[in-house]
Amino acid sequence: MAYNTLVGSALIILALSMWHCQAGTITCLQPGRVYQCPADNCTVVGFVRAEQDYPCDCYVLRRPIQNAVTENPRWYHASLPSGRTGYVNAFFCAGVVPHCKMR
């Protein structure tokens, strides 16, 4: 009986850890804006803080806009504590997450 409980608990922990790894996180090194789309000229939906981790499911690559503040082509699709999601440039944050599938 105790063995079955131990094995069941181990399987649950393994499944949760696999789910957490798939979700991914980014760490922001400095504060930055989060946009509705992956470009500096989109609507701002929130902000990330320095030295904070944020859930992130994937990234996209986009050619930087001429004379934009951010020149990095990588944009992370992140979730904010407010429940909103948006794109933050790799100039502000970094992490290992997969490339986004077609949206």
N, C-alpha and C positions, 0 to 999 in steps of 0.2 A: 504494500500500500504506500509506504513512504517513498519507495523507488519510483512508482508511477507519478506521485506528486512532484518529486524532484525532476524527473524527465519532462513532465508537462511544464513546469516552471522554466526549465532551461530552454525549451522550445519557444515559449512566449517571449523570453528575454532576447533570444536570437532573432525572432521575427521583428520585434520592436527595434532592435539595433539595426537590422537591415533596412527597415523603413526609414529610420532617422538618417542613415547614410545616403539613401536615395534622394531624400528631400534636399540635402545640402545646405550649407550656410556660407555667407560671406562675412568678412570682417572689414569694417570701415576704419580707415586710418585717420580720416579727417571728416568733418561735417560736409554734407553735400545735399543737393536737391535731388528729388525723385520725380521723374516725369511720367506722364501718361503714355508716352511712346518713347522709343530710344533716340531722342534728339534734343538738343538744347532749346529748340524753338517750339517744343510741345508744352502743354499745360503742366504746371507744377502740382503734384498731388501730395507731397509731403517732403520730409527731410530725414536724412540719416545722421546719426551722431558719431563722433570720433570714439574709437576704441569700443565699439559695440558690434555684436554679431546680429545678423538678420537672416531669416529663412530665405532661401533662394532656390528656385527650381531649375534655372537654366540661364544661358547668356545668348545674345545675338551680336553679330558683327555688322557695323554700319559705317559707311564712309563719313568721316567728320565733316561738319558743315564749315564752310569757309569763315574764318574769323570767329569761330566759336571758342568759348572758354575751355572746353574739354576737347582734347585732340586724340584721345584714345578711341579706337574703333569698337572696343568691347563694352557692351551694356548688359548689366545683370538685371534679371527680372526678379525683384525681391518683394517680400511681404513686410509691411510695416506693423508696429504694435496697434495702430488704429484699425487694422483689418484691411486697409487699402493695399493694393499692389501697384507697382510701377517699375520704371527702369532707372537705374543709377549707373553712372559711368565708372569705368575701372580706374579713372583718375582718383576716385574717392575710396573705392572698396576693392577687395580681392578675395578670391576663393576658387575652389575646384568644384565646378558644376558642369553638367553636360551642355552641349550646344542645343538651343531650342529647336524643337520640331516646328514645322510650318504652323503658324497661328492664323 
